[in-house]
Amino acid sequence: MTDDMDITTLPTVIRGPVKLCRCCCASYTLDQWEDLPEVGTQPDGDGYVLVLRNCPCGSTLAIRTEATQ
């Protein structure tokens, strides 16, 4: 998957990884991603937000989602 994929358009049941850490090579399913500590969000300027979570290795990871108002 690419880093700019919108996870809100993915099927409800996802069996494969939705995010890979390029620092430690860890891969995360959607459930595992949601269990990582969220450190914030950031608008991306195109009507989406980046959800930022910390990998146990110390890297901050981002997934793009639709902005909710």
Backbone hydrogen bonds in HBPLUS format (Angstrom, degrees):
<---DONOR---> <-ACCEPTOR-->    atom                        ^
c    i                          cat <-CA-CA->   ^        H-A-AA   ^      H-
h    n   atom  resd res      DA  || num        DHA   H-A  angle D-A-AA Bond
n    s   type  num  typ     dist DA aas  dist angle  dist       angle   num
A0005-MET N   A0002-THR O   3.31 MM   3  5.56 164.3  2.34 114.3 114.2     1
A0009-THR N   A0006-ASP O   3.24 MM   3  6.01 169.0  2.25 120.5 123.8     2
A0007-ILE N   A0064-ARG O   3.36 MM  57  6.83 148.0  2.47 168.3 169.6     3
A0010-LEU N   A0007-ILE O   3.26 MM   3  5.30 166.0  2.28 105.8 109.9     4
A0018-VAL N   A0028-TYR O   2.66 MM  10  5.95 158.5  1.70 159.9 159.8     5
A0019-LYS N   A0028-TYR O   3.31 MM   9  5.29 150.3  2.41 144.5 147.9     6
A0028-TYR N   A0019-LYS O   2.82 MM   9  5.29 155.0  1.88 162.7 167.4     7
A0021-CYS N   A0026-ALA O   2.78 MM   5  5.23 164.8  1.80 159.2 164.1     8
A0025-CYS N   A0021-CYS O   2.84 MM   4  4.99 131.5  2.07 133.0 144.2     9
A0033-TRP N   A0029-THR O   2.79 MM   4  5.98 157.9  1.84 155.3 162.1    10
A0034-GLU N   A0030-LEU O   3.00 MM   4  6.22 161.0  2.03 149.9 154.0    11
A0035-ASP N   A0031-ASP O   3.18 MM   4  6.43 129.2  2.46 136.1 148.9    12
A0035-ASP N   A0032-GLN O   3.11 MM   3  5.07 135.1  2.33  95.0 107.6    13
A0036-LEU N   A0033-TRP O   3.09 MM   3  5.43 150.4  2.18 107.2 115.9    14
A0054-ASN N   A0037-PRO O   2.98 MM  17  5.69 155.2  2.04 157.1 162.5    15
A0039-VAL N   A0052-LEU O   2.81 MM  13  5.56 163.7  1.84 139.5 145.2    16
A0052-LEU N   A0040-GLY O   2.86 MM  12  5.29 169.4  1.87 158.2 157.5    17
A0042-GLN N   A0050-LEU O   2.97 MM   8  5.09 139.0  2.14 134.9 146.6    18
A0050-LEU N   A0042-GLN O   2.71 MM   8  5.09 165.5  1.73 147.6 152.1    19
A0044-ASP N   A0048-TYR O   2.97 MM   4  5.66 166.4  1.99 145.2 142.9    20
A0067-ALA N   A0047-GLY O   3.26 MM  20  5.91 158.3  2.31 143.0 138.3    21
A0049-VAL N   A0065-THR O   2.81 MM  16  5.45 161.7  1.85 156.3 162.7    22
A0065-THR N   A0049-VAL O   2.82 MM  16  5.45 163.6  1.84 162.4 168.1    23
A0051-VAL N   A0063-ILE O   2.85 MM  12  5.35 170.6  1.86 155.0 153.5    24
A0063-ILE N   A0051-VAL O   3.09 MM  12  5.35 145.9  2.21 136.6 146.8    25
A0053-ARG N   A0061-LEU O   2.92 MM   8  5.33 158.1  1.96 147.2 154.5    26
A0061-LEU N   A0053-ARG O   2.73 MM   8  5.33 172.6  1.73 171.5 169.5    27
A0055-CYS N   A0059-SER O   2.83 MM   4  5.35 170.3  1.84 166.4 169.6    28
A0058-GLY N   A0055-CYS O   2.88 MM   3  5.53 166.7  1.90 125.2 129.6    29
